[in-house]
Amino acid sequence: MPFFDFHTHTSISDGHAAPLEMARRCQQNGYSAYICSDHVDEATVERRVPEIVAACLQVSRELNLPAVPAVEVTRVAPERVARVAARARAMGARLVVVHGETIGDFPQPGLNLAAANCSDVDILGHPGLITEQAAEAARDHGIHLEISAAGLHGMTNGHVAKVAAQVGARLVLDSDAHRPEALLTPKRARQLLEGSGLDLDHLLRVSETAPLAILARRGIEVPIHQPTT
């Protein structure tokens, strides 16, 4: 089964490993591709996106693993999220995650709704106590809501799953890994989804359909990587 993770960080921003090291661990864990989504904001987007793009080219060349440059727009005021997301995409980011209103740090009121109404956003990361209004906007704009494997960010996974089911919004599971050992495995991914209260049908949609839908929305073709044994 294809296995993806759209939310990982490296030493380009605040991660603890270089992109090539994170990519090697992704390959070992059976990931179908490596997606580098380091943090960007208004001050860093111009510098970090070219680094992310270059790192993904190196991974593709040296590991023969598909690599997709992405970003996580982090701690940007709601009224400026769209501007930063558009700039990141213009510079080469193929996918855009937005750091949502997680209860794991200091949520910015209105950020979930702003991100959910932004056409350049693909995933609303750890959206915390998301409202039905914001979830409906995400649904209408084809944006996936994240079930997070990351500590405090994942404390509201049950709420996110419940609201998504109520309004018909789409979900995706990500690690938000800042260290190689925090990356997902297929077994761990299934445990996290089950722990979010998803029924079997919804669980399978998140596992199998959601990642491919995110890639297809941006016209990203990823040859499915078959891990070596």
Secondary structure as the mmCIF struct_conf table of DSSP 4:
data_model
#
loop_
_struct_conf.conf_type_id
_struct_conf.id
_struct_conf.beg_label_comp_id
_struct_conf.beg_label_asym_id
_struct_conf.beg_label_seq_id
_struct_conf.end_label_comp_id
_struct_conf.end_label_asym_id
_struct_conf.end_label_seq_id
STRN STRN1 THR A 8 THR A 8
TURN_TY1_P TURN_TY1_P1 SER A 11 ASP A 14
BEND BEND1 HIS A 16 ALA A 17
HELX_RH_AL_P HELX_RH_AL_P1 PRO A 19 GLN A 28
TURN_TY1_P TURN_TY1_P2 ASN A 29 GLY A 30
BEND BEND2 SER A 32 ALA A 33
STRN STRN2 TYR A 34 VAL A 40
TURN_TY1_P TURN_TY1_P3 GLU A 42 THR A 44
HELX_RH_AL_P HELX_RH_AL_P2 VAL A 45 LEU A 63
STRN STRN3 ALA A 67 VAL A 73
BEND BEND3 ARG A 75 ARG A 75
HELX_RH_3T_P HELX_RH_3T_P1 PRO A 78 ARG A 80
HELX_RH_AL_P HELX_RH_AL_P3 VAL A 81 ALA A 90
TURN_TY1_P TURN_TY1_P4 MET A 91 GLY A 92
BEND BEND4 ARG A 94 ARG A 94
STRN STRN4 LEU A 95 HIS A 99
TURN_TY1_P TURN_TY1_P5 ILE A 103 GLY A 104
BEND BEND5 ASP A 105 ASP A 105
TURN_TY1_P TURN_TY1_P6 PRO A 109 GLY A 110
HELX_RH_AL_P HELX_RH_AL_P4 LEU A 111 ALA A 116
TURN_TY1_P TURN_TY1_P7 ASN A 117 ASN A 117
TURN_TY1_P TURN_TY1_P8 SER A 119 ASP A 120
STRN STRN5 ILE A 123 GLY A 125
BEND BEND6 HIS A 126 HIS A 126
BEND BEND7 LEU A 129 LEU A 129
HELX_RH_AL_P HELX_RH_AL_P5 GLU A 132 ASP A 140
TURN_TY1_P TURN_TY1_P9 HIS A 141 GLY A 142
HELX_LH_PP_P HELX_LH_PP_P1 ILE A 143 ILE A 143
STRN STRN6 HIS A 144 SER A 148
BEND BEND8 ALA A 150 ALA A 150
HELX_RH_3T_P HELX_RH_3T_P2 GLY A 151 THR A 156
HELX_RH_AL_P HELX_RH_AL_P6 ASN A 157 VAL A 167
TURN_TY1_P TURN_TY1_P10 GLY A 168 GLY A 168
STRN STRN7 LEU A 171 ASP A 174
STRN STRN8 ALA A 177 ALA A 177
BEND BEND9 HIS A 178 ARG A 179
HELX_RH_3T_P HELX_RH_3T_P3 PRO A 180 ALA A 182
BEND BEND10 LEU A 183 LEU A 183
HELX_RH_AL_P HELX_RH_AL_P7 PRO A 186 GLY A 195
TURN_TY1_P TURN_TY1_P11 SER A 196 GLY A 197
HELX_RH_AL_P HELX_RH_AL_P8 LEU A 200 LEU A 204
HELX_RH_PI_P HELX_RH_PI_P1 ARG A 205 THR A 209
HELX_RH_AL_P HELX_RH_AL_P9 ALA A 210 ARG A 217
TURN_TY1_P TURN_TY1_P12 ARG A 218 GLY A 219
HELX_LH_PP_P HELX_LH_PP_P2 PRO A 223 HIS A 225
#
